[in-house]
Amino acid sequence: MSSGLENDSHRHAMTRRYLLGAAGLGGLALSLRGACAETVDLPLPGGPDERDITTAFPQKGAMILQRTRPPLLETPWSVFDKGVFTPNDQFYVRWHWAVIPTSVDINTFKLNVHGHVNQTVSLSLQDVLAMPQVELAAVNQCSGNSRGFFEPRVAGGEWANGAMGNAKWTGVRLKDVLDRAGVKPGAVQVRFNGLDEPVVPDAPDFKKSLAIDHARDGEVMLAYAMNGEQLPVLNGFPLRLVVPGWYATYWVKMVSDIEVLDQPDDNYWTKTAYTIPDTPRANVTPGQTGVKMIPINRMVPRSFITNVSAGATLPAAKPSLLRGIAFGGDSGVASVDVSTDGGKTWTPAQLGKDEGKYSFRQWQSQITLPSAGKYSLAVRCKNASGEAQPDTPNWNGSGFMRNVIETTNVVAS
Amino acid sequence: MSRTMFVVAFVFSAACAHLAANAAPFTLKSESVNFPDSDKTFPGPGADAINNNCLSCHSAGMVLTQPALSKDAWTAEVHKMIANYKAPIDPNDVDAIVAYLVRTKGK
């Protein structure tokens, strides 16, 4: 594989940038929390690399600060080595508009279901909690996760690989909620709106739609808990749509309004934003025009090494343990293979506990680097539908759907 | 009888396929939080237009961490903010905003 595939995202070299000298008295007041700010270097081609590590957001621990307002917070890479479920306080955060409620009263919150239905209903959270409870492990991944690795680079949130997370979601089936209102014949889509609002009044409110059959498939759910606790506000408290196997743009946060449509949704966020080239792997040549665009949809397989960083030194001629995570996208992980020669030869990895087909799956493999020298470690996943990660990266102007086989360069000595 | 059993078995397997439904009822409590804001501004000469027009919708940090992009790409970004996201940008400031981005983040 070419060096263009190198993924140094696991390095995340931590540095400490002392502010006292430069900040002056005003800065001193702001930085008393720690007198120093931690930063992280994301190895994005061409940079800029440096991001602050922030602990300033509610219900969140240390996060990589991509944008303060509206918040874009990336999960530090080391979190993914700790387990198959991503802790709520380090689960990544992504909002489109800056008007986000800072308080939600569970006694007055209503979930309205209306549109092409037999009767409009307005459900309290108590109503929702009283419905049959379901639980599902599923990966939530930003459409633009890993956008910062696109070459040529593209504008947008310059994420490394941490705009994803895996949680056990608890809630109710969307189908059951829709049945409360009674979907009329002729319904084509279901549109979801949350409590967040644009800063500019005539700007498009963030709404997303799913096809009616998808919405009623019994898997799409409204979650009131993740990993056994109510959702952090920044992850969509009190109710979040969970669309297993699909990119997170559909996982509308703070859902308060569900509208059944008898015509295809023509709102900006469904029709125009979050579209991909209708080509294999959403791949086009930079500058290519005239490509049909379609809404982004199901996820594709990915896998990562989590316990060895790029540039690490491993012992020569002795066994080392490689460990990581994989997910199949919209079907389960069928196999994970590991290579120590940059993808020329592959060895099956051992898969960890199966938490369900939409979950991260941990894997491990014992490798022996035969002699001192440089090695390119690679990992690849094939899903249960037979779809495998490609060995060349895709490209599109939005930086969506990266899933190339990742390579980590190490040294044996 | 056999039909009843079939229905029961089907319902049971459908439930198991996707859920570990458990009996424990879940309770929620109200939340009230505060979000931090950023007082970061675009630095250097020629930043007035971008500071005056762009910070109401988003903080400066994400723009400052963008990669180097061509003038065409920056022009398209600014016009996307106006056309798609209704950014209330003074038309007289567009050139100055693009010029700042090209000077600090151009290629």
Interface residues (C-beta under 8 A of the other chain):
Chain A: L44 G46 G47 P48 R51 T54 A56 F57 P58 Q59 L65 Q66 R67 T68 R69 P70 P71 L72 W97 A98 I100 T102 S103 V104 D105 I106 N107 L125 L129 P132 Q133 V134 E135 L136 G148 R153 A155 G157 E158 T170 P198 V199 V200 D202 A203 P204 G218 E219 Y224 A225 Q230 V233 F237 P238 Y268 T272 A273
Chain B: A14 H18 L19 A20 A21 N22 P25 F26 T27 L28 K29 S30 E31 S32 V33 N34 F35 P36 D37 S38 K40 S56 C57 H58 S59 G61 M62 L64 T65 Q66 P67 A68 L69 A73 E77 N84 Y85 K86 A87 P88
